[in-house]
Every structure is written in structure tokens, then in C-alpha cells.
Amino acid sequence: MVLQPCRILFRGDNQLLLSFHDFRMINGAEKKKLIFDLEIPYSYKKKDCDRVIGQIGALMKEMDEKCECVVNIDKKYVAGE
């Protein structure tokens, strides 16, 4: 199955449209690993990236305690985004 890139609306200090792709899941007996690439604005610093990843991970754990996110950051290089 081929998944198309998806977009999510992340509500933080500002509303931010994030895009993720290359999503895969490893469903183990004790954990579900959700592995994906997350596209973020180029202007984000490491602390901003860590905050977003932490908040996404927390939201996933709220839905299912077995979920663990493994996120690779891709920065947008397009001007104005």
C-alpha cells in the first residue's frame, strides 16, 4: 500500500500546518512504533523541533499508551513557508 503525504494542523502558540510522509508502523506485543518524517518550517530551532515532537508523542500516548513515535525532521526550504 502506498500512502500519500498527509497534513495535520498542529495547535501550539500559533496554528501551524505540518506535513508528514514515509509513515510506517511496527506493531509489537508491548509497543506500537509509529515512524515518520515530519516537515517543519526552516526557521525552527532544535528546541522548537523537540517541543513539537514531544507534543505529538504526548497526543499519541493519550490515544494509545502503547504508541511510541520515532520522528525524522525534514525542514522546509521554500521561501515564505
Phi and psi restraints in degrees (value plus and minus 20) as a CYANA .aco file:
   2 VAL   PHI    -126.9   -86.9
   2 VAL   PSI     106.0   146.0
   3 LEU   PHI    -119.8   -79.8
   3 LEU   PSI     118.1   158.1
   4 GLN   PHI     -99.7   -59.7
   4 GLN   PSI     134.7   174.7
   5 PRO   PHI     -76.3   -36.3
   5 PRO   PSI     122.6   162.6
   6 CYS   PHI    -138.1   -98.1
   6 CYS   PSI     137.6   177.6
   7 ARG   PHI    -143.3  -103.3
   7 ARG   PSI     121.0   161.0
   8 ILE   PHI    -147.4  -107.4
   8 ILE   PSI     128.7   168.7
   9 LEU   PHI    -115.5   -75.5
   9 LEU   PSI      97.5   137.5
  10 PHE   PHI    -121.5   -81.5
  10 PHE   PSI     103.9   143.9
  11 ARG   PHI    -122.1   -82.1
  11 ARG   PSI      86.5   126.5
  12 GLY   PHI    -146.7  -106.7
  12 GLY   PSI    -155.3  -115.3
  13 ASP   PHI     -80.1   -40.1
  13 ASP   PSI     -58.6   -18.6
  14 ASN   PHI    -148.1  -108.1
  14 ASN   PSI     140.0   180.0
  15 GLN   PHI     -97.5   -57.5
  15 GLN   PSI     115.1   155.1
  16 LEU   PHI    -158.1  -118.1
  16 LEU   PSI     109.4   149.4
  17 LEU   PHI    -111.3   -71.3
  17 LEU   PSI      97.2   137.2
  18 LEU   PHI    -128.9   -88.9
  18 LEU   PSI     129.4   169.4
  19 SER   PHI    -140.0  -100.0
  19 SER   PSI     119.1   159.1
  20 PHE   PHI    -150.3  -110.3
  20 PHE   PSI     135.3   175.3
  21 HIS   PHI    -173.0  -133.0
  21 HIS   PSI     157.6   197.6
  22 ASP   PHI      32.7    72.7
  22 ASP   PSI      25.6    65.6
  23 PHE   PHI     -99.5   -59.5
  23 PHE   PSI     114.0   154.0
  24 ARG   PHI    -165.4  -125.4
  24 ARG   PSI     138.3   178.3
  25 MET   PHI    -153.3  -113.3
  25 MET   PSI     116.7   156.7
  26 ILE   PHI    -133.4   -93.4
  26 ILE   PSI      94.8   134.8
  27 ASN   PHI    -120.4   -80.4
  27 ASN   PSI      79.0   119.0
  28 GLY   PHI    -117.4   -77.4
  28 GLY   PSI     156.0   196.0
  29 ALA   PHI     -87.3   -47.3
  29 ALA   PSI     -56.9   -16.9
  30 GLU   PHI    -127.7   -87.7
  30 GLU   PSI     -40.3    -0.3
  31 LYS   PHI    -159.6  -119.6
  31 LYS   PSI     132.7   172.7
  32 LYS   PHI    -137.3   -97.3
  32 LYS   PSI      94.6   134.6
  33 LYS   PHI    -113.1   -73.1
  33 LYS   PSI     103.5   143.5
  34 LEU   PHI    -124.6   -84.6
  34 LEU   PSI      95.2   135.2
  35 ILE   PHI    -136.6   -96.6
  35 ILE   PSI     106.6   146.6
  36 PHE   PHI    -180.3  -140.3
  36 PHE   PSI     143.3   183.3
  37 ASP   PHI    -118.7   -78.7
  37 ASP   PSI     114.7   154.7
  38 LEU   PHI    -137.2   -97.2
  38 LEU   PSI     104.0   144.0
  39 GLU   PHI    -112.5   -72.5
  39 GLU   PSI     104.1   144.1
  40 ILE   PHI    -147.3  -107.3
  40 ILE   PSI     144.3   184.3
  41 PRO   PHI     -80.9   -40.9
  41 PRO   PSI     124.0   164.0
  42 TYR   PHI     -79.4   -39.4
  42 TYR   PSI     -51.1   -11.1
  43 SER   PHI     -90.9   -50.9
  43 SER   PSI     -32.2     7.8
  44 TYR   PHI     -88.5   -48.5
  44 TYR   PSI     113.6   153.6
  45 LYS   PHI    -107.5   -67.5
  45 LYS   PSI     153.0   193.0
  46 LYS   PHI     -77.2   -37.2
  46 LYS   PSI     -62.1   -22.1
  47 LYS   PHI     -83.8   -43.8
  47 LYS   PSI     -54.3   -14.3
  48 ASP   PHI     -87.6   -47.6
  48 ASP   PSI     -63.1   -23.1
  49 CYS   PHI     -81.6   -41.6
  49 CYS   PSI     -65.8   -25.8
  50 ASP   PHI     -80.7   -40.7
  50 ASP   PSI     -58.7   -18.7
  51 ARG   PHI     -85.1   -45.1
  51 ARG   PSI     -65.4   -25.4
  52 VAL   PHI     -83.6   -43.6
  52 VAL   PSI     -66.0   -26.0
  53 ILE   PHI     -81.1   -41.1
  53 ILE   PSI     -62.0   -22.0
  54 GLY   PHI     -82.9   -42.9
  54 GLY   PSI     -60.9   -20.9
  55 GLN   PHI     -90.2   -50.2
  55 GLN   PSI     -59.0   -19.0
  56 ILE   PHI     -83.8   -43.8
  56 ILE   PSI     -64.6   -24.6
  57 GLY   PHI     -79.8   -39.8
  57 GLY   PSI     -61.7   -21.7
  58 ALA   PHI     -84.5   -44.5
  58 ALA   PSI     -61.4   -21.4
  59 LEU   PHI     -83.2   -43.2
  59 LEU   PSI     -60.2   -20.2
  60 MET   PHI     -86.7   -46.7
  60 MET   PSI     -59.8   -19.8
  61 LYS   PHI     -84.8   -44.8
  61 LYS   PSI     -52.5   -12.5
  62 GLU   PHI     -82.5   -42.5
  62 GLU   PSI     -57.1   -17.1
  63 MET   PHI     -98.1   -58.1
  63 MET   PSI     -55.7   -15.7
  64 ASP   PHI    -176.5  -136.5
  64 ASP   PSI      95.2   135.2
  65 GLU   PHI     -80.5   -40.5
  65 GLU   PSI     -41.4    -1.4
  66 LYS   PHI     -99.6   -59.6
  66 LYS   PSI     -31.5     8.5
  67 CYS   PHI     -94.3   -54.3
  67 CYS   PSI     115.9   155.9
  68 GLU   PHI    -154.1  -114.1
  68 GLU   PSI     106.2   146.2
  69 CYS   PHI    -114.9   -74.9
  69 CYS   PSI     113.8   153.8
  70 VAL   PHI    -138.4   -98.4
  70 VAL   PSI      90.4   130.4
  71 VAL   PHI    -136.8   -96.8
  71 VAL   PSI     110.3   150.3
  72 ASN   PHI    -124.7   -84.7
  72 ASN   PSI     106.8   146.8
  73 ILE   PHI    -106.8   -66.8
  73 ILE   PSI     109.1   149.1
  74 ASP   PHI    -135.1   -95.1
  74 ASP   PSI     107.9   147.9
  75 LYS   PHI    -115.9   -75.9
  75 LYS   PSI     115.7   155.7
  76 LYS   PHI     -90.9   -50.9
  76 LYS   PSI     111.4   151.4
  77 TYR   PHI    -128.3   -88.3
  77 TYR   PSI     -11.8    28.2
  78 VAL   PHI    -102.4   -62.4
  78 VAL   PSI     108.8   148.8
  79 ALA   PHI     -80.1   -40.1
  79 ALA   PSI     117.3   157.3
  80 GLY   PHI      65.7   105.7
  80 GLY   PSI     -17.4    22.6
